C-alpha cells in the first residue's frame, strides 16, 4: 500500500494530471486547483462544525 508520504505524492500527481487534462479540454479546473493547494500545504482547509453544535434542531431548542 505504501507509506503516507507515497500516498500523498500519488494524490498530488493525479491531481496535477487531471488539471492538465481539464485545461486541455477548456474545462473549469478551479476546484482541482484548490484541492491541490490544500494538499501542497499552500492553503488551510476551512473549519466547519460537526455533531450537536452544527445541528439546527438542537439550536432551536436551546435559544430563546
N, C-alpha and C positions, 0 to 999 in steps of 0.2 A: 504494500500500500504506500509506503514511503513515509518520510518524516513530514512534520508540519510545514517546514520551510519548502520542501519539494512540492507539497500540495498547493501551497500559496503561490509559488512560482508558476505552477501549471495553470492555476486560475488566472493569473495575470497574463500569461502568454495567450490563453484562449480569448480573454477579453480584447487584447491587442489585435489578434487576428480577426475577431468579429467586428471591431471598429473599422478596420481596413476594408472588410467586405461591405459594410454598410455605406461607407463613404464612396466606394467604387460604384455602388448602385444608386448613389444620391439619396440615401435614406437618412433619417434623423438618428444620430448616434449620441445625443446628449446624455441619455440615461446610462449608456455604456461608459461614457467618459467620466460621469460622476462616480459610477461604481469603481472604475479604475483608480480614480483619485482616492477613494476610500481605502482600497486595498494597498495602494502605494504609501499611504500614510500622509498624503498631502492635505486631506480634509478629515475631520472627525465626523462620525455618523451622528445624526440628530438624536437627541434623547427623546424618549416617549414613555409615558406612564402605562403601566400594565396592572392587571389584577383589580382589586377592590377600589383602588384610588381612581382608576380610569372609568369605572362602571357608572354610567349616568343614572341608573336606577337607585343606587345607594346614595348618590349625591342628593337626589330629590328627597330622600327620607330624612337626611340629617341637616339640610339647610332650611332655615326658616323657622 
